[in-house]
Amino acid sequence: MKTIKQSDINHLRRLLGYVKCEIGGDEQETIQRYAELSGVVDHDLDDEAKQRIVESVRKAASVPQYIRRAVTALEKVVKESGDTVDAETLDESTLVCNASNRLEIKE
C-alpha cells in the first residue's frame, strides 16, 4: 500500500471541509437544523427566507448517497492518518459552515 504524504493529507482535510460546506447535511439533518433554529428566531420568516430554506433542503436532497459515503470514507482515512502538522496553534478548533456557506473556525 502506498503511503500518503502529510502535506497531501492536509490538502485532503481542506478539500473535505470545502465539500462538506458545499453539500451540507443530508435532507433530514438540514430539516432538523432549521427546526432547531426556528425556536431561536423571535420573529416570523419572510417569503425570501422560506424560499432559501426550501432551496437548501432541495440541495441537500439532491446530493447522491454515493457522494456522501465517499466523503465519510475519506474522512475516516484522513482521521486515521494522524494529526495535522501545519496547524497554526495547538488549541483545538473546529471547522464549521456558517450561514453564508463559508468555512469558519470555531475555537
ZAVEXSE-624363 format. One record per residue (C-alpha): residue number from 0; residue in one letter; x, y, z. Coordinates in steps of 0.1 Angstrom, whole numbers, plus 5000, padded with zeros to 4 digits. Example, Ala and Ser with C-alpha at 12.3 -4.5 7.8 and 13.67 -1.06 7.14 Angstrom:
BEGIN
<torpa torti="0" bavo="a" xx="5123" yy="4955" zz="5078"/>
<torpa torti="1" bavo="s" xx="5137" yy="4989" zz="5071"/>
END
This chain:
BEGIN
<torpa torti="0" bavo="m" xx="5000" yy="5000" zz="5000"/>
<torpa torti="1" bavo="k" xx="5013" yy="5034" zz="4991"/>
<torpa torti="2" bavo="t" xx="5019" yy="5060" zz="5018"/>
<torpa torti="3" bavo="i" xx="5003" yy="5094" zz="5015"/>
<torpa torti="4" bavo="k" xx="5025" yy="5124" zz="5025"/>
<torpa torti="5" bavo="q" xx="5014" yy="5145" zz="5054"/>
<torpa torti="6" bavo="s" xx="5010" yy="5176" zz="5031"/>
<torpa torti="7" bavo="d" xx="4986" yy="5156" zz="5009"/>
<torpa torti="8" bavo="i" xx="4966" yy="5146" zz="5040"/>
<torpa torti="9" bavo="n" xx="4964" yy="5183" zz="5049"/>
<torpa torti="10" bavo="h" xx="4951" yy="5191" zz="5014"/>
<torpa torti="11" bavo="l" xx="4925" yy="5164" zz="5017"/>
<torpa torti="12" bavo="r" xx="4914" yy="5178" zz="5050"/>
<torpa torti="13" bavo="r" xx="4909" yy="5212" zz="5034"/>
<torpa torti="14" bavo="l" xx="4890" yy="5195" zz="5005"/>
<torpa torti="15" bavo="l" xx="4868" yy="5177" zz="5029"/>
<torpa torti="16" bavo="g" xx="4860" yy="5210" zz="5047"/>
<torpa torti="17" bavo="y" xx="4850" yy="5226" zz="5014"/>
<torpa torti="18" bavo="v" xx="4830" yy="5197" zz="5001"/>
<torpa torti="19" bavo="k" xx="4811" yy="5193" zz="5034"/>
<torpa torti="20" bavo="c" xx="4803" yy="5230" zz="5034"/>
<torpa torti="21" bavo="e" xx="4791" yy="5228" zz="4998"/>
<torpa torti="22" bavo="i" xx="4769" yy="5197" zz="5002"/>
<torpa torti="23" bavo="g" xx="4758" yy="5203" zz="5038"/>
<torpa torti="24" bavo="g" xx="4740" yy="5177" zz="5058"/>
<torpa torti="25" bavo="d" xx="4716" yy="5153" zz="5043"/>
<torpa torti="26" bavo="e" xx="4679" yy="5162" zz="5039"/>
<torpa torti="27" bavo="q" xx="4669" yy="5151" zz="5074"/>
<torpa torti="28" bavo="e" xx="4698" yy="5168" zz="5091"/>
<torpa torti="29" bavo="t" xx="4690" yy="5200" zz="5072"/>
<torpa torti="30" bavo="i" xx="4653" yy="5199" zz="5082"/>
<torpa torti="31" bavo="q" xx="4663" yy="5192" zz="5118"/>
<torpa torti="32" bavo="r" xx="4688" yy="5221" zz="5118"/>
<torpa torti="33" bavo="y" xx="4661" yy="5245" zz="5106"/>
<torpa torti="34" bavo="a" xx="4636" yy="5231" zz="5132"/>
<torpa torti="35" bavo="e" xx="4661" yy="5238" zz="5160"/>
<torpa torti="36" bavo="l" xx="4668" yy="5273" zz="5146"/>
<torpa torti="37" bavo="s" xx="4631" yy="5281" zz="5144"/>
<torpa torti="38" bavo="g" xx="4630" yy="5281" zz="5182"/>
<torpa torti="39" bavo="v" xx="4658" yy="5307" zz="5184"/>
<torpa torti="40" bavo="v" xx="4644" yy="5332" zz="5159"/>
<torpa torti="41" bavo="d" xx="4619" yy="5355" zz="5176"/>
<torpa torti="42" bavo="h" xx="4600" yy="5367" zz="5145"/>
<torpa torti="43" bavo="d" xx="4582" yy="5352" zz="5115"/>
<torpa torti="44" bavo="l" xx="4602" yy="5344" zz="5084"/>
<torpa torti="45" bavo="d" xx="4596" yy="5364" zz="5053"/>
<torpa torti="46" bavo="d" xx="4589" yy="5347" zz="5020"/>
<torpa torti="47" bavo="e" xx="4625" yy="5350" zz="5008"/>
<torpa torti="48" bavo="a" xx="4638" yy="5333" zz="5039"/>
<torpa torti="49" bavo="k" xx="4613" yy="5305" zz="5035"/>
<torpa torti="50" bavo="q" xx="4624" yy="5301" zz="4998"/>
<torpa torti="51" bavo="r" xx="4661" yy="5299" zz="5008"/>
<torpa torti="52" bavo="i" xx="4652" yy="5272" zz="5033"/>
<torpa torti="53" bavo="v" xx="4633" yy="5252" zz="5007"/>
<torpa torti="54" bavo="e" xx="4662" yy="5255" zz="4983"/>
<torpa torti="55" bavo="s" xx="4686" yy="5244" zz="5009"/>
<torpa torti="56" bavo="v" xx="4666" yy="5213" zz="5017"/>
<torpa torti="57" bavo="r" xx="4663" yy="5205" zz="4979"/>
<torpa torti="58" bavo="k" xx="4701" yy="5210" zz="4975"/>
<torpa torti="59" bavo="a" xx="4707" yy="5186" zz="5004"/>
<torpa torti="60" bavo="a" xx="4683" yy="5160" zz="4989"/>
<torpa torti="61" bavo="s" xx="4699" yy="5162" zz="4955"/>
<torpa torti="62" bavo="v" xx="4734" yy="5151" zz="4967"/>
<torpa torti="63" bavo="p" xx="4737" yy="5114" zz="4958"/>
<torpa torti="64" bavo="q" xx="4743" yy="5089" zz="4986"/>
<torpa torti="65" bavo="y" xx="4774" yy="5076" zz="4970"/>
<torpa torti="66" bavo="i" xx="4790" yy="5110" zz="4973"/>
<torpa torti="67" bavo="r" xx="4781" yy="5112" zz="5010"/>
<torpa torti="68" bavo="r" xx="4795" yy="5077" zz="5015"/>
<torpa torti="69" bavo="a" xx="4827" yy="5087" zz="4997"/>
<torpa torti="70" bavo="v" xx="4831" yy="5118" zz="5019"/>
<torpa torti="71" bavo="t" xx="4826" yy="5096" zz="5050"/>
<torpa torti="72" bavo="a" xx="4852" yy="5071" zz="5038"/>
<torpa torti="73" bavo="l" xx="4877" yy="5099" zz="5030"/>
<torpa torti="74" bavo="e" xx="4871" yy="5114" zz="5065"/>
<torpa torti="75" bavo="k" xx="4879" yy="5081" zz="5080"/>
<torpa torti="76" bavo="v" xx="4911" yy="5077" zz="5061"/>
<torpa torti="77" bavo="v" xx="4922" yy="5113" zz="5069"/>
<torpa torti="78" bavo="k" xx="4913" yy="5109" zz="5106"/>
<torpa torti="79" bavo="e" xx="4933" yy="5076" zz="5108"/>
<torpa torti="80" bavo="s" xx="4963" yy="5093" zz="5092"/>
<torpa torti="81" bavo="g" xx="4972" yy="5113" zz="5124"/>
<torpa torti="82" bavo="d" xx="4974" yy="5149" zz="5135"/>
<torpa torti="83" bavo="t" xx="4978" yy="5180" zz="5113"/>
<torpa torti="84" bavo="v" xx="5014" yy="5190" zz="5112"/>
<torpa torti="85" bavo="d" xx="5010" yy="5225" zz="5099"/>
<torpa torti="86" bavo="a" xx="4984" yy="5238" zz="5124"/>
<torpa torti="87" bavo="e" xx="4989" yy="5274" zz="5134"/>
<torpa torti="88" bavo="t" xx="4980" yy="5267" zz="5170"/>
<torpa torti="89" bavo="l" xx="4979" yy="5238" zz="5193"/>
<torpa torti="90" bavo="d" xx="4945" yy="5247" zz="5206"/>
<torpa torti="91" bavo="e" xx="4917" yy="5225" zz="5194"/>
<torpa torti="92" bavo="s" xx="4893" yy="5242" zz="5169"/>
<torpa torti="93" bavo="t" xx="4865" yy="5230" zz="5146"/>
<torpa torti="94" bavo="l" xx="4857" yy="5240" zz="5111"/>
<torpa torti="95" bavo="v" xx="4820" yy="5248" zz="5106"/>
<torpa torti="96" bavo="c" xx="4800" yy="5261" zz="5078"/>
<torpa torti="97" bavo="n" xx="4784" yy="5295" zz="5086"/>
<torpa torti="98" bavo="a" xx="4750" yy="5308" zz="5074"/>
<torpa torti="99" bavo="s" xx="4766" yy="5321" zz="5041"/>
<torpa torti="100" bavo="n" xx="4782" yy="5287" zz="5033"/>
<torpa torti="101" bavo="r" xx="4817" yy="5299" zz="5042"/>
<torpa torti="102" bavo="l" xx="4841" yy="5279" zz="5064"/>
<torpa torti="103" bavo="e" xx="4846" yy="5294" zz="5098"/>
<torpa torti="104" bavo="i" xx="4870" yy="5282" zz="5126"/>
<torpa torti="105" bavo="k" xx="4854" yy="5279" zz="5160"/>
<torpa torti="106" bavo="e" xx="4878" yy="5279" zz="5189"/>
END
